[in-house]
Amino acid sequence: MKAATRDLFRRVFSVLKPPPDMTLSQWADEKRVLSKKSSAEPGRWKTSKAPYQREIMDAISDVSVQKVVVMSAAQIGKTDGFILNTIGYYMDYDPSPIMVMQPNLQTGESFSKDRLSPMIQDTPALREKVSDKTRNSGNTILHKEFPGGHITIVGANSPSGLRSRPIRILLADEIDGYPPTAGKDGDPLLLASKRLTTFWNKKEVFISTPTVKGESRIEIEFENSTQEVWNVPCPACGEYQALEWGQVIFDKNNLDEINYTCEKCGTISSEVEWKELFIKGKFFPRFPERTVRGFYLNSLASLFVEWREIVEKFLVANEEKKKGNIEMLKAWTNTEMAQTWEEEGSEIDNDLLYNRREKYNCEVPDSVLVLTAGIDTQDDRFEIEVVGWGADRESWGIKYQIIYGDLDQQPIWDKLDAFLNQTFIRADGSKLKIIRACLDVGGHYFNQGLKFCKKRLQRGIYPIRGRAGFDVPYIPRPSKNNREQTPLFTLGVDTGKALIYQALAATEEGANYCHFPKESDRGYTEDYFKGLTAERMVLTYTKGKAHYVWRLKENWTKRNEPLDCRNYARAALEISGVVLKKKDESAPAATGASRKRRGRQTRSGGI
């Protein structure tokens, strides 16, 4: 269903269908019971204990609102108020299929056991709807059925869970903890959002404390919303204002009295005086015309935490900063002030990679099990990287080669063929061939590239072209819909780059660690590392969705062919289907003969 059609349905049905007789906050006050297993104050839920929650909860149950974003501090009761209450409301009052997404499956299981199950058992309106004491197909830790709907709990790192079934309500918790890609399948939020396409009255709720500026999902979601900030009236002049850290007054040697200065009249009032007026607090939107409701809250607005606790954490974090440790201040900024932390160096440092090069003293290190290659095609050259792969995708750069020539002429293609057909010698004397290679055919030499690969499919040389977008599968099934009837892979290159950068960030040898040679004749120059790290992943907002994109670094003039080559070489490994284990568990596919003998260790690449 197209977006314009969905918007029309939403407007029509919101008129035909009257607003719900019971809002989410009313349902919670009437029916929700806090469990003694998960709450410091068990018993009947009272929204008055956290008055800022009312408007957010009622926005969630508002049929005219499709998306609600909450960027908040850690201690404002968001799990109970915005996740669990929403589940209870849509279980009891407006039955619907619900998906709860947590950063990973382990967090999802803990949420189900420690928070969801106690709520169901201790809330009479929900208890009989789910047989939570028995385990059957309709009631498991991660899936619970009830009359008219179900709850599915998934991890943002689990592609299979995100593809599971259509949903109407998506509750995405702590979205800044989500990986940029769910395995090889793309952006987890985009994957989950696709499950809502069949519902005109779908609902998305995104909640998180923020993290690093420029990388925070919740910050960019909030920036593209109504941007509503909690305001309370001054005890002296009655002027509404947002609660900001800069207005807090305290003596670090005597924290018994903490005050707040009104930014309007300058009157200094105590914490108690301000909090007595929280019941009159309200959200003020910066962009009221926007359709996405976005709310911001820091810990100063919370009735669950005293300001003294916030100040004490700040003082400790500030002392650690003086010692050179900024992590505590970073955490305080995120979890107490609900603000992103701005830091330099969030991209991969090319100099760091260049300086950690190592001497192999052999053509191919002994831990390498297989070799793959990635070939980037330009109008006047091929750029090629041969990469060695060991157990758990530990990698070794073997050779980076540039072959110049006229791609309209046969000689440069012959040179490429000879390069890919060479034999490499491992430290133990074993001979290794390149088992898979991916040739980029997305430029001006599409047909020539297809013809080249078609004649060499038996050698594992495949044509590929890249497609941007984290919702594009990393390694899809190949298509033969081309003039040469040659299997052509359309790679999700954004996902591939994310996997590469995750590997480049590894600092300890072992799983995913990237080794690079120091020998000067291998092609791993400073320009190579500048090209390998030429891009950075940033968040942007398109058609109502926040998503990651890859962009060249600011003021960066180096080309990114080394990054593309490494991307294609890793894709070649995935296409091969080789399961990489330690040498004593799985021997390498070295030559054509040895691959045949050990064929059971290689699964089909889909050809």
C-alpha positions in Angstrom: 0.0 0.0 0.0 1.5 3.4 -1.0 2.1 6.0 1.6 -0.5 8.4 0.1 -3.1 5.7 0.1 -2.3 4.8 3.7 -2.6 8.5 4.7 -6.0 8.7 3.0 -7.2 5.6 4.8 -6.0 6.9 8.1 -7.8 10.2 7.7 -11.0 8.5 6.6 -11.1 5.9 9.3 -10.1 8.4 12.0 -13.3 10.2 11.1 -15.5 7.1 10.8 -14.1 5.5 13.9 -14.5 7.7 16.9 -11.6 8.2 19.3 -11.2 5.4 21.8 -13.4 5.7 24.9 -10.4 4.9 27.0 -6.9 6.4 26.5 -3.7 4.5 27.4 -3.2 6.5 30.6 -6.8 5.9 31.6 -6.4 2.2 31.0 -3.2 2.1 33.0 -4.8 4.0 36.0 -7.8 1.7 36.0 -6.3 -1.7 35.2 -2.5 -1.9 35.4 -1.0 -3.5 38.5 2.7 -3.2 39.2 4.3 -6.5 40.2 6.3 -6.9 43.3 8.7 -9.0 41.2 9.7 -6.0 39.1 8.7 -2.8 40.9 10.0 -1.0 44.0 6.4 0.2 44.6 4.1 -2.7 43.7 0.3 -2.2 43.4 -2.0 -0.1 41.4 -0.4 2.0 38.7 -0.8 5.8 39.2 0.2 8.1 36.3 0.2 11.0 38.8 3.5 9.6 40.1 5.1 10.4 36.8 2.8 13.1 35.3 5.0 13.6 32.2 4.1 10.1 31.1 0.4 10.9 30.5 0.7 12.9 27.3 3.2 10.4 25.9 1.0 7.4 26.7 -2.1 9.1 25.2 -0.2 10.0 22.1 0.5 6.3 21.7 -3.2 5.4 21.9 -4.2 8.3 19.6 -5.5 6.7 16.4 -4.4 9.8 14.4 -0.8 9.4 15.5 1.2 6.8 13.6 4.6 7.2 15.2 5.8 8.3 18.7 9.5 8.9 19.6 10.8 9.2 23.1 14.4 10.4 23.7 14.8 10.3 27.4 17.0 9.7 30.4 17.3 6.3 32.0 15.3 6.8 35.1 11.9 8.1 33.9 10.0 4.8 34.0 9.8 4.4 30.2 9.7 0.6 30.2 6.7 0.4 32.5 5.0 3.5 31.1 5.6 3.2 27.4 6.3 -0.4 26.6 4.5 -2.5 29.2 1.4 -0.2 29.5 1.2 -0.2 25.7 1.3 -4.0 25.5 -1.4 -4.2 28.2 -3.6 -1.7 26.4 -3.4 -3.4 23.1 -3.9 -6.8 24.7 -7.0 -5.9 26.7 -8.7 -2.9 25.1 -7.7 -2.9 21.4 -6.4 -6.5 20.6 -3.6 -6.3 17.9 -0.5 -8.2 16.8 2.4 -6.6 18.6 6.2 -6.8 18.1 8.6 -5.8 20.9 12.1 -5.3 19.6 15.1 -5.3 22.0 18.8 -4.8 21.1 19.4 -8.5 21.1 17.6 -11.8 21.9 19.2 -12.1 25.3 17.7 -8.7 26.3 14.4 -9.8 24.8 14.3 -13.0 26.9 15.1 -11.0 30.1 12.4 -8.5 29.3 9.9 -11.3 28.8 10.8 -13.2 32.0 11.5 -10.2 34.3 9.0 -7.6 33.1 6.3 -8.9 30.7 5.3 -12.2 32.5 5.0 -10.6 35.9 2.8 -7.9 34.5 0.5 -10.4 32.8 0.3 -12.5 36.0 -0.3 -9.6 38.4 -2.8 -7.6 36.2 -6.2 -9.3 36.4 -7.4 -7.8 33.0 -4.5 -9.7 31.3 -4.1 -12.8 33.4 -6.8 -14.9 31.7 -5.8 -13.8 28.2 -2.4 -15.6 28.3 -1.8 -19.0 29.9 1.5 -17.9 31.1 2.2 -20.8 33.4 2.3 -23.4 30.6 4.6 -23.6 27.6 2.9 -24.4 24.3 3.0 -23.2 20.7 0.9 -20.2 21.7 2.9 -19.2 24.7 6.7 -19.2 24.8 9.3 -16.9 26.2 9.4 -14.9 22.9 5.9 -15.4 21.6 2.6 -15.1 23.5 -0.9 -15.3 21.9 -4.0 -13.7 23.3 -7.6 -13.3 21.9 -7.3 -11.1 18.8 -3.6 -10.8 18.6 -0.1 -11.9 19.8 3.1 -10.5 21.3 6.3 -11.4 19.5 9.6 -10.4 21.1 12.7 -10.2 18.8 16.3 -9.1 18.9 17.5 -6.4 16.5 20.4 -8.7 15.7 18.1 -11.5 14.6 17.0 -11.4 11.0 14.7 -14.3 11.2 12.7 -12.7 14.0 12.3 -9.5 12.1 10.8 -11.3 9.2 8.5 -13.4 11.2 4.9 -12.1 10.7 2.7 -9.0 10.0 2.3 -6.7 13.0 0.3 -3.6 13.8 2.1 -2.3 16.8 5.9 -2.0 16.8 7.5 -1.2 20.1 11.3 -0.6 19.6 13.1 -0.3 22.9 16.6 1.2 23.3 17.1 1.7 19.6 20.5 3.3 20.0 21.7 -0.2 21.1 20.7 -1.7 17.8 23.4 -2.8 15.3 23.4 -1.0 12.0 22.6 -4.2 10.2 20.7 -7.3 11.4 23.2 -10.0 10.3 23.4 -9.6 6.6 19.8 -8.5 6.0 20.0 -4.8 6.5 18.8 -2.1 9.0 16.8 -3.8 11.7 14.3 -0.9 12.1 13.6 -0.9 8.4 13.1 -4.6 8.4 10.7 -4.5 11.3 8.8 -1.5 9.9 8.1 -3.5 6.7 6.0 -5.9 8.9 3.5 -3.1 9.4 2.6 -2.4 5.8 -0.7 -4.3 5.8 -2.2 -2.1 8.6 -3.7 1.4 7.9 -3.7 2.1 11.6 -0.2 0.9 12.3 1.7 2.3 15.3 5.5 2.7 15.8 7.0 3.6 19.2 10.7 4.3 19.3 12.3 4.7 22.7 15.9 5.1 23.8 18.5 7.0 25.7 20.8 8.7 23.2 24.4 7.8 22.6 27.0 9.4 20.2 26.1 12.5 18.2 25.9 11.6 14.5 25.3 8.0 15.2 22.3 8.1 17.6 19.2 6.7 16.0 16.9 8.3 18.6 18.4 11.7 18.2 17.7 11.8 14.4 14.2 10.4 15.0 13.6 13.2 17.5 15.0 15.9 15.3 12.4 14.9 12.6 9.5 15.0 15.0 7.4 17.6 16.8 10.3 18.0 19.3 8.2 18.3 22.4 10.1 19.2 25.6 8.7 18.8 29.1 8.2 22.3 30.7 7.1 23.1 34.3 6.1 26.4 35.9 8.4 28.4 38.1 7.3 28.4 41.7 7.9 32.2 41.9 6.7 33.7 38.6 4.7 30.7 37.1 6.5 30.9 33.7 6.9 27.6 32.0 10.4 26.4 31.1 12.4 23.3 30.3 14.5 21.9 33.1 18.2 22.3 32.2 21.4 21.2 33.9 22.9 24.7 33.6 20.2 26.1 36.0 20.9 23.7 38.8 22.8 25.3 41.8 24.7 23.2 44.3 27.7 23.3 46.7 29.8 20.2 46.0 30.9 20.2 49.7 27.3 20.3 50.9 24.7 18.5 48.8 22.0 18.6 51.4 20.4 21.6 49.6 20.2 21.7 45.8 18.3 24.5 44.1 17.2 25.7 40.7 17.3 29.1 39.2 14.3 30.3 37.1 15.6 31.3 33.7 12.7 33.8 33.4 12.8 35.7 36.7 16.0 34.6 38.3 14.4 33.4 41.5 16.2 30.5 43.2 13.8 27.8 44.5 14.3 24.4 46.1 13.9 21.0 44.4 10.8 20.4 46.5 9.2 23.6 45.4 9.8 22.8 41.7 8.6 19.2 42.0 5.4 20.2 43.7 4.4 21.8 40.4 5.3 18.9 38.2 1.7 17.9 38.2 1.1 21.1 36.1 3.9 20.3 33.7 3.2 20.0 29.9 5.0 19.4 26.7 5.7 22.3 24.4 6.3 21.3 20.7 8.9 23.1 18.6 7.3 21.9 15.3 3.6 21.2 16.1 2.7 20.8 12.4 4.7 17.6 12.1 3.0 14.2 12.2 5.6 12.3 14.2 5.1 13.0 18.0 8.5 13.3 19.6 9.2 13.8 23.3 12.3 14.7 25.3 12.9 14.1 29.0 16.0 14.3 31.2 16.4 13.0 34.8 15.6 16.4 36.3 12.0 15.8 35.3 11.8 12.4 37.1 10.0 11.9 40.4 11.8 8.6 40.7 15.2 10.1 41.4 16.4 12.9 43.7 18.5 15.7 42.1 21.2 14.9 44.7 21.8 11.6 43.0 22.2 13.3 39.6 24.6 15.8 41.1 26.7 13.1 42.8 27.0 11.1 39.6 28.1 14.3 37.8 30.8 15.0 40.4 32.2 11.5 40.2 32.2 11.6 36.4 33.9 15.0 36.3 36.7 13.7 38.6 37.2 10.8 36.4 37.4 13.1 33.4 40.3 15.0 35.1 42.1 11.7 35.3 41.7 11.1 31.5 38.7 8.8 31.7 35.7 10.3 29.9 33.5 7.2 29.8 31.6 8.1 33.0 30.9 11.6 31.9 29.8 10.3 28.5 27.4 7.8 30.3 26.1 10.6 32.6 25.4 12.9 29.6 23.5 10.1 27.8 21.6 8.5 30.7 20.9 11.5 33.0 20.7 14.5 30.6 19.3 12.4 27.6 21.8 14.2 25.3 24.1 12.8 22.7 27.9 12.8 23.4 29.9 14.5 20.7 33.3 13.0 20.2 35.9 13.0 17.5 37.3 9.9 15.8 34.1 7.9 15.4 35.2 6.8 12.0 38.1 4.3 11.5 41.5 5.8 11.8 43.6 5.1 8.7 46.9 6.0 10.4 46.2 3.5 13.2 45.7 0.7 10.6 48.8 1.7 8.6 51.0 1.8 11.7 49.9 -1.7 12.9 51.0 -3.4 9.7 53.1 -6.5 10.4 55.8 -8.5 8.6 54.5 -11.9 7.4 57.9 -13.3 6.3 56.0 -15.5 3.9 53.6 -15.0 1.0 50.5 -16.3 2.9 50.5 -16.8 6.7 49.9 -20.3 8.0 46.5 -19.5 9.6 45.0 -18.6 6.3 42.5 -21.3 5.1 41.2 -19.8 1.9 41.8 -16.9 -0.5 39.2 -14.7 -2.1 39.5 -11.6 -4.3 37.5 -8.5 -5.0 37.9 -6.5 -8.2 36.8 -2.9 -8.7 36.4 -1.9 -12.4 37.3 1.6 -13.5 37.5 3.0 -17.1 41.3 2.8 -17.2 42.2 0.0 -14.7 41.3 -2.8 -12.4 42.0 -2.6 -8.7 42.2 -6.0 -7.0 42.6 -7.2 -3.5 43.4 -10.8 -2.5 42.4 -11.5 1.0 43.2 -14.6 3.1 40.6 -15.8 5.6 41.1 -17.9 8.7 38.9 -19.2 11.5 36.0 -16.9 12.6 36.7 -14.6 9.6 40.1 -13.4 10.9 41.6 -11.9 7.7 45.0 -11.2 6.2 45.6 -8.8 3.4 47.7 -10.7 0.8 48.0 -8.5 -2.2 46.6 -5.2 -3.5 47.2 -4.8 -7.2 46.3 -2.1 -9.8 46.3 -3.2 -13.5 46.2 -0.3 -15.9 45.0 -0.5 -19.5 42.3 0.1 -22.0 39.3 -2.0 -21.0 38.1 -1.9 -24.7 41.1 -4.0 -25.5 41.8 -7.7 -24.7 45.3 -7.4 -23.1 44.1 -5.9 -19.8 41.5 -8.6 -19.5 44.2 -11.3 -20.1 46.3 -9.7 -17.3 43.4 -9.8 -14.9 42.8 -13.5 -15.8 46.5 -14.3 -15.2 46.5 -12.5 -11.9 43.4 -14.3 -10.6 44.8 -17.7 -11.8 48.1 -17.5 -9.9 49.1 -19.8 -7.1 50.0 -18.5 -3.7 52.3 -20.4 -1.2 51.4 -20.7 2.4 54.0 -20.7 5.2 53.7 -24.5 5.6 54.3 -25.0 1.8 50.7 -25.6 0.9 49.6 -24.1 -2.5 46.5 -22.0 -2.5 44.3 -20.7 -5.3 41.7 -18.0 -5.2 38.5 -20.0 -4.5 36.1 -17.2 -5.3 36.4 -13.7 -6.8 33.8 -11.0 -7.3 34.2 -8.6 -10.3 32.3 -5.3 -10.3 30.4 -4.9 -13.6 28.3 -2.0 -12.5 30.2 0.6 -14.7 30.7 1.2 -18.4 31.9 -2.4 -19.1 28.9 -4.4 -18.0 28.7 -6.8 -21.0 32.5 -7.3 -21.1 32.5 -8.2 -17.5 29.7 -10.7 -17.9 31.5 -12.4 -20.8 34.7 -12.5 -18.7 33.0 -14.2 -15.8 30.9 -16.5 -17.9 34.0 -18.3 -19.2 35.4 -18.6 -15.7 32.4 -19.6 -13.5 34.1 -23.0 -12.9 36.9 -21.1 -11.3 34.5 -19.3 -9.0 34.7 -15.8 -10.7 31.3 -14.1 -10.5 30.0 -10.8 -11.7 28.5 -8.5 -9.1 27.1 -5.0 -8.9 26.4 -3.0 -5.7 23.2 -1.6 -4.5 23.0 0.9 -1.6 20.6 0.6 1.3 20.7 -1.3 4.6 17.4 -3.0 3.6 19.1 -4.6 0.6 20.1 -8.2 1.4 23.9 -8.5 1.6 24.1 -11.7 -0.6 20.9 -12.2 -2.5 20.2 -15.0 -5.0 21.9 -14.3 -8.3 19.9 -13.4 -11.4 20.5 -14.7 -14.9 18.3 -12.0 -16.4 21.1 -10.6 -18.7 22.4 -11.0 -22.2 25.0 -13.6 -21.2 22.7 -15.6 -19.0 25.4 -15.4 -16.4 24.6 -15.5 -12.6 24.8 -11.9 -11.5 24.8 -11.0 -7.8 23.4 -7.6 -6.7 25.2 -7.0 -3.4 23.9 -5.0 -0.5 27.1 -3.0 -0.3 26.1 -0.9 2.7 25.7 -3.9 4.9 29.0 -5.2 3.6 30.7 -2.0 4.5 29.2 -2.1 8.0 30.6 -5.6 8.5 34.0 -4.5 7.3 34.1 -1.5 9.6 33.1 -3.7 12.5 36.0 -6.0 11.7 38.5 -3.1 11.2 37.5 -1.9 14.7 38.6 -5.1 16.3 41.8 -4.5 18.3 42.7 -8.1 19.4 43.8 -10.9 17.1 41.2 -13.5 16.6 37.7 -13.4 15.3 37.2 -10.7 12.7 40.6 -9.1 13.3 42.2 -7.7 10.1 45.9 -8.2 9.5 47.9 -6.1 6.9 51.4 -6.8 5.6 54.3 -4.5 6.0 56.2 -5.8 2.9 56.4 -2.9 0.5 55.7 -5.0 -2.7 52.2 -6.0 -1.6 50.5 -2.7 -2.3 49.4 -1.7 1.2 50.5 1.9 1.1 49.2 4.9 3.0 46.9 5.6 0.0 45.4 2.1 0.4 44.5 2.7 4.0 43.1 6.2 3.2 40.9 4.5 0.6 39.9 1.7 2.9 38.7 4.2 5.5 37.4 6.9 3.1 33.8 6.7 4.2 31.9 7.0 7.4 28.5 5.8 8.3 26.0 8.6 9.2 22.3 8.7 10.1 20.0 10.5 7.8 16.2 10.9 7.5 14.3 10.0 4.3 10.6 9.7 3.7 9.8 9.6 7.4 12.5 7.0 8.3 15.9 7.3 9.9 18.5 5.1 8.3 22.2 4.8 7.9 24.0 5.9 4.8 27.7 5.8 3.8 29.4 9.1 2.8 32.9 10.2 2.1 34.5 11.9 5.1 34.4 15.7 5.0 37.2 17.3 3.1 38.3 13.9 2.0 39.9 13.6 -1.5 41.0 10.0 -1.5 39.1 7.5 -3.6 37.3 4.5 -1.9 38.3 1.7 -4.3 40.2 -0.2 -1.5 37.0 -0.3 0.6 35.0 -1.6 -2.4 37.6 -4.3 -3.2 37.6 -5.5 0.5 33.8 -5.5 0.3 33.7 -7.6 -2.8 36.4 -10.0 -1.4 34.3 -10.5 1.7 31.2 -11.1 -0.4 33.2 -13.7 -2.4 33.8 -15.5 0.9 30.1 -15.5 1.7 29.2 -16.7 -1.8 31.6 -19.6 -1.5 29.7 -21.0 1.5 33.0 -22.2 3.1 32.7 -22.7 6.8 35.9 -21.5 8.4 37.2 -23.4 11.3 40.6 -23.9 12.8 43.0 -25.9 10.7 42.7 -29.0 12.9 38.9 -28.9 12.3 38.7 -28.0 8.7 41.3 -28.1 6.0 41.4 -25.4 3.4 40.1 -25.6 -0.1 43.5 -25.1 -1.8 43.5 -26.5 -5.3 40.8 -27.8 -7.6 41.7 -31.4 -6.6 41.6 -30.7 -2.8 38.3 -28.9 -3.1 36.8 -31.9 -4.7 38.0 -34.3 -2.1 36.7 -32.1 0.7 33.5 -31.0 -1.0 31.4 -31.9 2.0 32.9 -29.0 3.9 31.6 -26.4 1.4 27.8 -25.7 1.1 26.2 -24.4 -2.0 26.6 -20.7 -2.8 23.2 -20.8 -4.5 24.3 -21.4 -8.0 
